[in-house]
Amino acid sequence: MELKRVVVTGLGAITPVGNNVKATWDSLLKGVSGAGPITSFDTSKFKTHFACEVKDFDPNIHFDRKEARKLDRYAQFAVVAAKEAIEDSGLDNEATDRDRVGVIFSSGIGGIGTFEQEVGNYYQHEDMGPRINPFFIPKMISDIAAGHISIIYGFRGPNYGTVSACASSTNSVISAFDTIRLGKADAIVTGGAEAAITVSGVGGFNAMNALSTRNDSPETASRPFSASRDGFVMGEGGVCIVLEELEHALARGAKIYAEVIGGGASGDAYHLTASHPEGLGAKLVMRNALADAHITPDQIDYINVHGTSTPIGDISEVKAIKEVFGEDAYKLNISSTKSMTGHMLGAAGAIESIACILAVQNDIVPPTINHEPGDDDPEIDYNLNFTFNKAEKREVRAALSNTFGFGGHNACIIVKKFVE
């Protein structure tokens, strides 16, 4: 069968560097760090005292008080981002066949804040018997954001969540892309959300020694590809992308940001949390995505890397890029927007997909910030262009986004300029 073409017609985001897409993109181009002291709980007993939190978010602006209490913070982010993306796309109108619009939306961890609160309430009052909120399970589960978005807009197409740790939202985008190109839906609202900057979230990652402890300078703590990197910085937020079948989008006169042309997935089959030191899974996922897109490495101009600022992960990803792209690797722009947003976990792939979409649309690559002169790692090839510290204008015909998750889950998406 002939596969349908799939385009991007709507974007939405609430991130540590902006509470909508425009503000987020402007901050990424300016190299603004979203990191700062954690405000949501007392971190004095923790090794890490900072994260990339969403700023100035009041759920009561977006929801009535009763409704807000039914949604975990991660689901609130998801619904807010989806509202922006759906309004941007123009899909919420009477002419839309809602049986043909679906929602595939992810979270890596889900309602961890709700879990903490309800379990804490139980042990605080256990002498009085169970005091469990009836919304405990619906607030906590990681698929519920997709359910809320579907219910709000009446979208009755395919509806589910994907969970693959930090690769979750890239897998959601790929699933949405596949669903549309196979003709099973006209449009899919997709993306991811996360809100794990909590006692157990920070405490758990601290216990693994995964987080940066640069407490004296949070804004410079996420420093991918620098010798002094010491772990990732946690982020949070919600990100939404509306994908649509090309003819459906053209028929209703929708604006088109870019075209999605390929997606890939692979497994490291190596370690629960560490990437393969030679980047075996990373190499495979990029090759799979390129093959799916029917393009060659020389046609990619920008890679938004996983680039978490961890000692092992950054090195293995560079090795993989050099092997997959060969000499063409030196013609690429490479950047890690996690240096600004922090690691948004289950929402990381979606915000990094938006960075690729807007780089393709605007011919400009956002930077990797916080690299300082002399802070070079002997195991990293600095002849590659990591777009350090300043956005770079260039033609971006096609862009690739990598995301890798605990468990060895790897996902990769490719977007290109739309040409009718």
N, C-alpha and C positions, 0 to 999 in steps of 0.2 A: 504494500500500500504506500501511497505517497504521503509523506509526513507533512503536517501543517507547519507554517512558519509562525514563530512566537515572538511577540514584541513586548516592550515595557511601556505601559501607559499611565502608571501612577506610582508615586513615591510618598512615603511617610516615615517620620523618625522622631524619636525623643531620646536624646543621648547625653552623655556627660559634657559634650561641647556645644549643645544646642537643642532647643525644645521643638524644633521642626527641621525639615530638610534644608531649607535655605541657610538657617543659622548654623547648622551642623557643617554644611559644605563650606561656608565662609570660614569657619573656624579651622577646618582641615587645611584649607589653602593657606591660611595665615600661620599655621603651625601652633595652634593654641592647645595647651595641655589641659585636660579635664580633671587632673589629679589634685587632691587636697585632703586635709584631715577628715576622717570619718565623723559624720555628725549623727548617725542613727543610733549609736550605742557607745558605751564607754570602752575604749580600746586599751586602757592602761595596763591590763594584764596580758596583752597580746604582743607578739613580736612586730607586727605591722600595724601602724596607726593611721593609714591613709588608703584611699581608693579613688576611683573615678565615679563619683556619685552624680546622678541627675540632679540639677539645681532648680530651685524655685518651682517644684512640682506640688500642686495642691489638688488632690483628687476631687475635692468638692467643687472645683471649677468645672470639671468635666463630667461629673456624675452627681446625682442627688445623694444625700447622705446615706440613705437606706441602701441604694444600689452599690455605693462605694464599699460598704461593709461586706458585700457578697463577693468581692473580687480581691484576690491577693495583689500585692503591688506589681508583680510581673504581669498579671492579666490586665491591670489598669494601663500599664505601658502599652501592651499589645493593642487594646481597644483604641487608645488615643492615636497611636501610629496608624492603625487601620483607617480611622476616620479621615486623617489627612490624605492618605493614599487613595482611598475610594472617592473622596471629593475631588482630588487632583485628576483622577481618571475619568470622572463623569459617569461612572457605571451606575450610580444610585439614582436611577430615573425610571419612569413608568414603562419605557420601551425595553428595558432589560429583561431577558428571559431568565428568571432567577433559578430555574431548574438547571441552567447551563453555566452557572457561576458557582465555583466552589471555594473552600477555604482550607489551605494546608499550612498550618502555623506551628512553630516549634518552641520548645524551651528545653534547655539541657538539664535543669534542676527543678523547675516548677516552683510551687509555693512553699519554699523552705521557710520563709518568714512566718507563714501561717502554721506550719508544722511546729516550729519552735514555740509559738504563742500558745497553741492548744495543748501541747504536751506539758508545757510549763504550768498552764492553768490547772491541768489535772493533778499534778504533783503538789501544787500549792494548796489544793482543796480536796485531796484524796480522802480525807476523813469524812467528807460529806458525800462521797460517792462520785461517779463520773460526772464531770461538768463539761461535756463536749459540745461545741457549737454544731448545729445541724448542717452548717455550710462548710465544716472542716474539710471533708473529702472533696466536694466540688471546688473549693478554693485552692486546694493543694495540688491536685493532679495536673500533670504537665501538658495534657491535651486540651484543657478547658478553655484556653484562649481562643482556639479555633471554634469551639462551640459558641462562645459569647459573640464573636464576630458574625458567625452564621446567623444566629438568632436575631441580632440587632438589625441586620440588613435583609433577612429572609433569603439568604443564598442557600439553595438546596442541592447544589452540586456536591462533588466529593468533599468530605469534611473529616479531617483528622490531624494529628500532630505527629512529628517525627522526633525521635530522641537518639542522638548520637554524640552526646557531650558537646564539645565546642564546634563540631561539624554540623550540628542539628539544623540550623537555619539554611545552610547551603544545601543540605539534603532536602529540605522543604522546597527550596527554589527549584532544584532538579526534578523533584516529584511533580511540582506544578507544571514545569516545562514539558515533561514527558506526557502528563495527562492531556495537555492541550494539543501537543503535536500529534498525538494518537487520535484526536478527534473526540475525546470523551468529555470535554468541556470547552466553552467559548472563552472563559476567563477564570483565573484563580487568584485569590487574594492570599499572598504568601509572605513568609518572613519569620521573625523570632523575637522573643522577649525574655528578659532575665532580671531578677532582683535578688541576688544572693549575697549582697553586702550585709551580712547578718553575723551574729555571734558564731553560729555553727559553720557558716560559709567561710568566713575569714579564719576562724579557728581551725577548721579542717584543712584548708590549704596551707596555713602556717605549719600545721603538724607534719605536712609533707615537704616542708621547706621549698614550696613552689612560688611563694610571693616575695617580691622585693621588700627589703627592710630599710630602704633609704629614707628613714623617717625625717631626717633633717632637710630633705629637699624633695618632697613628693612629686612636684611638677617635672622633675628631671629623672624620675625613677625608672620609667619605661624607656629603655634605650636599646632597642634592637640593633644587633650587629656591632655593638661596642664591647670592648674587652671588659669593662667594668659592670656589665649587666649582671644582675643578681636575682632575677626572677620576674614574674609578670605582675602587673598591677590590675586588680579587679575592677571591672566596669559593670554598668547596668544600663537598662533602657529597653526600648521597643522599636522595631524596624519593620516596615511593611513595603512590599512591592506588588503591584498589580501586573500580572502577566496576561496577555490576551492574544488570541489567534489573529493573525494579520488581517485577513479579509473582514473579520468582525470589527476590528478596530478602524479600518479604513471606511467601512460602511457607515459608521456613526461619526466619522470625522474626528476621531480621537487624536490627540497629539502623541507622538511616538518619541521616546527618549533614545532607545537603542533596540537592537535585536539580540535575543538569546540564541546561540547557535550550538552549544554543546555543554555536556556535563559529564563528569566522571566520578567514580567511587573506587575505593580500594581499602584493604586492610593491611596493617603492618605485620600482624601475626608475630609480634615480638615481645611486648611488655605492656603491663596495665596502664602505665602513665608516661613512659619515655618513648620518644620517637626512635625509629631504627637509626643507629649512628651513621649508616651510609645512605639513609633516606630512601630505602627500597620502596616503601609504600607511597612516599611522596613522588618518586619518579613514575611509578605505575599510574597513580591517579591523574597526573598531568598528561601522560601519554594517552590514557583512556579518554580524557576530555578532548584532546586534540583530534583523536581518531573520530570521536563522536561528532565533532564539529566539521570534520572533513577539511581541516586546514593544516598547514605545516608550521613548525616553530617560528620561521622567519616572518610569519604574518601577525604574530603577537608583538605589540609595542610596549605593553605595561603589564606587570604582575603585581597585584596586591598580595603580598606574602602573608603566611600565617604569622611569622615574625613576632613571637610573644615576648622576646627579651629574656629568654632562658638560656643558660649556658650550652646545653646540648642541642635544643631544638633549632636555634638559629643556624648552627653549623651544618646540621644534617639537611636543612632545607636549601641552603646555598649549594651544597654538593649535588643535590637532586636537580636543581635548576641548571647547573653547569653541564650535567650529564645529558639532560633532556634537550637543552637548547644549543649545546655546543658553542661554536663561535658566535651564533646569534645571541647568546646570553649577554654579550658585551654591547649589543645594540639596544637592549631593553632598558626601560626605566623600571626599577624595583622600589617599592616602598611598603612600609608597615604603618598603617594608620592607627594600630594599637598603641603606638608611641604617644598618641593624643587621646584616644577614647578609652585607653586601657583595654583589657580583655573582657568583652561583653559576653563571653561564654556562649550560651545557646543563641544569642543574637549577633554574635561576631560575624558570621558568614553573611548575614543580610546587610549589615552596615557596610561591610567591605565590598559586597556586590554593588551597593549604591555608589560607593567611591569609584568603582570601575565604570558603572553606567555613566556617571557624570564626567569622568575623565574622558571617556569616548565621545560624549556629546560636546564637551567644551575644549577638547584638545589641551588639557593641562593635567599634570600628575601631582597629587598632594605629596608632601614630604614625609620622610622619616626624621623625626626631631630628636634632639638630645645627644647627637654624636659630637664629640669634642675633639679638637686636634690632638693627636698622639694617643687617643684611646682606641687603638687598633688591635684586633685579635689576630695573632699570627696564623690562625687556622681559617681566616676568612679572606677571600680574594677581593681587595678593594679596587681592582680594575673594573669590577661590576659597578653599575650606576645605582646606588641605593637612594638617590634623590635626598641626600642628607640636608636637613634643616631649612630647605627652601623649595617651594613648589616650582615645577619646571614646565614651561610651555613646549609642546611638541605635538606632532600629529599622532593621534592614538586611533589607529584603525580597529584594533581589537585588544581586549584586555582579559586577563585571566585572574581569578581569585582562588587562593588556596585556603582551606581550613582543615585542621587536624584535631582529633579529639581523643581524650582518654579512652583506652580500650583499643587504640590503633585504628580509629575510624578516620578515613580521609575522604574529603569531597572537594570537587573543583568545578567551577562554572566559568564559561567563556561568553562574553558579550562583544558585539561589534557595532559599528556605525550602521544605522538603518539606511538601506538603499532600496527604493521601491522597485 
